[in-house]
Structures are given as C-alpha cells and as structure tokens.
Amino acid sequence: MKSYESLQHLKERIVQAEYQYYILDDPQISDAEYDALLVELLAIEKEHPEWVDADSPSKRVGGFVAEQFAKVAHYGSMLSLDNAFNAEDLWAFDKRVREMVADPEYVVELKIDGLTLALTYEGPALRRGATRGDGVYGEDITENVRTIRDVPLKLRDLDPSIPARVDVRGEGYMPKESFRRLNVEREEGGQAVFANPRNAAAGSLRQQDSRITAQRGLRYFAYQILQAQDLGLATQTETLEQLKRWGFSVNPCVKVFAGIEDVIGYCADMTDQRHTLPYDIDGLVLKVNSYAQQQELGFTSKCPRWAIAYKFPAEQVETSLLDIEITVGRTGVLTPTAVLKDVAVAGTMVARAALHNLDYIQSKDIRIGDHVIIHKAGDIIPEVVKTLPERRDGSEKEFVMPAVCPCCGDGVVRLSGEAAHRCVNPQCPGQQREMIIHFVSRNAMNVDGAGAATISLLLQEGLIRDAGDLYGLTEDKLAGLERMGKRSAQNLLGALEDSKRRGLACLLFGLGIRNVGNKAAKALATRFRSMDSLRQADLEELQAIPDVGLVMAQNVVKFFQDSANRDLLEKLRSAGVLMSVNAEDESESNDVFVGMSIVVTGTLSKWARAEIEQIIERGGGKASSSVSRKTTCVLAGENAGSKLLKAQTLGIPVYSEEEFVEKFFS
Ligand code: IVH
C-alpha cells in the first residue's frame, strides 16, 4: 500500500526530471527511468483516484476527452504586432520610437511560428490554457496544454509577494523533427499529412482527446508576463529571466542592441541561419526593453508602438516545371510528381515536388512547361505555390491523367469520394514493385542490400514476382545479375535469412495492408500474437484495439479474404518466415545502456541500423540522431561524417564497432 506522502515524493521526482530534461536541457535520469516513474504514478493514482489533482504530472499523458472547447475571455486582450519587411521599415520604426523616448535599448527575440497560448496560474498552479482566438475570446484547451512537457504545471521558486494570479503568454509549437515523424506516421496510416508544423501544432492542440495531443511532441516558449510590472520587473530581459526561474522554456536566441543598425545586421544573419534551427521561425520580434519606455510609447488601436515583427522574405523561388511523372504506389494509386529544373530552396537543391492528385493540379492550373513559384512547406516539403500564367508562350501542355496504368496498361479508375486515381490490376508490376520495396524497408523486414534498384532488377529478370519469391533466391540465381558480385549476393541472402525472424509486427507492416501503419501493426501483433489468430479475428475484436478504427478493421479482414494474399502468406510461411511475435522483442530488457544517449553514425558491418538502435533502447538507453553535449558516446562505422566531427569537437567519446562490443558486451 502506497502512502500519500510517497505519492507526493514521486510527483516531485517526476517534476524535477521534466525540468532537467525540457527546461535545463540536462537530463539526470534516462528516458526509461522517467517512463517507469510515470507508470508508477499512474498506477497509484488509479488505485487512489481521490489523490489525483490537476497539477499531477500524470496529466502529461492526457486522458481527458473534451466534448467541445469552452469560449473564455482573455485577461487583457491579446494584441498583434505591426510588421516590418525590410531594413527601411525597421529604420522607420526606430525613428518613430526615438521621437518619443531617448536612447531606446532593443531586445530581439525569435518569432516562433506556432500558436500563441495564454496561460493563467493561480496560487501557483496552472489553471487555464487558452488559444488566442480573436484576441479577446479564446478557447479553453487547458487539458491539452497540460500535456506540453515544458509548460510547468506549477510555478517554481516562488516569491511570497507574487500576485494571486499571473498570466503568461508564449508560443506553442511543433519541432521540425516531431512534424516529420508525425507525417511519416500519418502517411503510413493513409491519413492526410499536415502542410507545415504550425498547422500540425494547431491540429494537435484542438484534439478533443488529450492523449492524442500528448503524443505529438509539442513544446512551448514563454515570452510575456502580464503582471510584470506588479512583480517589480523593469525590462523585457528581466521578464525572460523571471520566466526561467518559474520553470519555463525561454528561447535562448535573445539579443539586446543599443542601435537599430545592429538589429538590422542581426535580422540579416538570422535570415540566413533560420533553417539550422530545430523549429520554424517566421521572423524576429523587436521590442523596446524598458517597461517605462514601453509605457511612454503606448499603443495604437491594434498594436503596441514599442514592438514590431520583422517578417522574413518568404523563401519562394522561380523555376520551370519540365514534366509531370506518374508513379504507381503499392496500393495502386497513381501519383503525379512535378519534375523541376534544379533550384536551391531553404538550404537544399530541389528537383521534384509532389502534386498529389488531379484535383490539386487543376485547382492550381499547373501545366507542363510552366514557370512556377516553389517553396518548402514547413521548411521541409517542396511544393508548387503557383504558376506564372503571364510567362506562358503557348507551348505549355495541360496535364491529363492517363486512362491506362503506365506500368501495366490496365484500366485506371477514380472511386467516388476519392481524390486518387488507381490502377485496377492487383498484379500490376508497378504496384508489386512498390509492395516489395515496402516489404524490405527498414521498419518492415529490414533487408539490407535490397534497395529499389535491386528489386527492379530482380523483377525485370523474372527472378521474383512478389515478396515471397525473395526467399527462394539462391546464389546461382543471383549470379550474373548486373552489379551483383558474389559478395553482394551472399550479403543479400544473409540479410534475407535474418529478416525471417523479424516477427509479426514487422511482417504485418511489411505486407502493406491498407491503412495499417507501423504503430497499428505493433498494436495488432501485441493483441493477436500470431498471424493465425489475427486471421480469425472479426471486425468487433479488431476495433476493440485502441488506434484501430472501422476502416482499418475492414481492410484487415479484406486482406485475409483475398486469395492472392493467402498464397503470399503460405509462401512466406513455408520459406520459414516467423508468423508470430518475436520472442526477442519480448525478452526481458536489460540495463546495459541506462541513462545513456548514443548516436550511431556511418555504415556498420555487424548490425543493421534499426537493430543496434533496438539493442540500445532495450538496454534502457536512447538512440539519438544528433550529437549534442548530452550525447554519452558515438558509435561510428565506415564513412562517418559530420556527426563524428561534431563529437570530436565536443570531446565526446567515439567508438568503432569493435571498441563498442568490447566496452558494452564483453
Ligand atoms: S510578442 C503585444 N514575442 O507573433 C504583442 N510574439 O503578432 C506581444 N510570436 O501571434 C507579442 N514569437 O504569438 C512576441 N518572441 C515573441 C513571439 C511572438 C512568436 C507571435 C505571437 C503573435 C505574433 C505577433
């Protein structure tokens, strides 16, 4: 029986761990230890619901389902900022300020591209989190805001003279990496992807089920306290310091300047550097530092006179659309892609942009040969913004969706209610090719050495027709294939042999059942444990699993009804592919890597990348993708590049594979 006191102690440990990790960027315990503490807390609170309070860190995982969000009045309306688009606008702003106050000092902060969130704390716990709305009324999304790990549920280090209520404002946002991951997951699950991190953050905060919000990796930077002056704070920089003491994340890129010329120089520097940040910014915010001066400057009807937003020039570039190519995906969808004249955008070269479907092309009136403006949505995904019809010379061609599949020549249909055109032939070599590429991909059967080019070659030479045939390959059959030496053939066969033991979750994902992404495949495997019992499951049983909806359940049932799929499963089974959960997956985890953050880089010879990352995670460590001062060590294979260099610069231990084995496994 746990005591109330031990619960309080546990909560304090979790709060401290979150603070160390999210605010100080200096974790003191491993992710696995943190998870274990949270699980313990949830278990105690389940047993003693009377002990649960609104500030408990258990709120971080969500669980509250809102019917709808209540409309709430803001304490003090939320103003917007005037915009500056160039140096001239900034000079004019400085001139206006100097007409009213002497020697202003400017603070420049990043303008985070997310959503303004207004937080209200009372004595001293988070009581309300609201969206901006129209600036006067917003929506109460408190339970969702509680899941943002760097929003303190209680303020730290309180001064006894703190007002009964404090209002903090800042920006909720989704880091680029979380955005990328979320979209991969959605694509795999057949859901529409988000256009950019801001939309993804907005969509995540408006979820009625806060458990979903909790999984989206949202973060928060605070920049304003409404009662700053009552607290005796005299400048914006003092406010930022106070926010840090209360336990908020404050963006570290804050600079103070005495003159506008230096501000303009900094704006130019940040315009170039913005792509290197792990989150999107759409400009900088320039504020007069002194509150006394801010008061003298006052407000216009809409905006403060003491601040201005410098908006980056949108990174849009012009290029030509040379062609529109059609690819046939593994579900038969014909996807048009723009082939562009190479051009640099937001830090990388772009040569292609997704055009999604016919409606999309028609709504933008995109024609082959057009001059187009392109940008990167969310700094990541190349997109055609618009065409330039005034640049047409009559040689441009309207795009027509082919009436027959470019891969197999069979019919193409558009089902009612769908934007996509599909090839109707399930045996279409284009579809088969994509299916097999998916089957061997990293999160599925993870067959090293079976890249898209190899699969195409094997299909072309008639050595395989479906994924099951891969396991019938032999050294003899592979001999004589172009660019396939004896050694590569042996490696490929070895990798195929290894892949037989991946287990049910990877296999299910690899089979490409419509709507079944990585996460759903894991959930199905955990619940049904073997292919045979999954095959016998009915719609009701399938839908009982969290994350499995009606459409996915129907697709699973349909998959097993199809005779071609049943033949494929038989072929895989007789080749010795494991059709149940992998015993290793379930084996007791160990603690070899507890508390460590390890970066793997370069080409390894002993392990596949996914494999070593799994080993690290099973050992209680974190397999991280970038080197920082928090990295414990780096495992470097052949041809390691910038990560190795960074580790060396930071003085972080670097191990070769042999050294790694020696250190951790002997
Ligand atoms: S200050 C009185 N500082 O940009 C106005 N705003 O119109 C106080 N934003 O949607 C705003 N980063 O949420 C300020 N460091 C920052 C900001 C910031 C992003 C957003 C803000 C609002 C818009 C300003």
Boltz pocket constraint, residues with backbone or C-beta under 6 A from the ligand:
constraints:
  - pocket:
      binder: B
      contacts: [[A, 79], [A, 80], [A, 81], [A, 109], [A, 110], [A, 111], [A, 112], [A, 113], [A, 115], [A, 116], [A, 117], [A, 170], [A, 171], [A, 223], [A, 224], [A, 285], [A, 304], [A, 307], [A, 309]]
      max_distance: 6.0
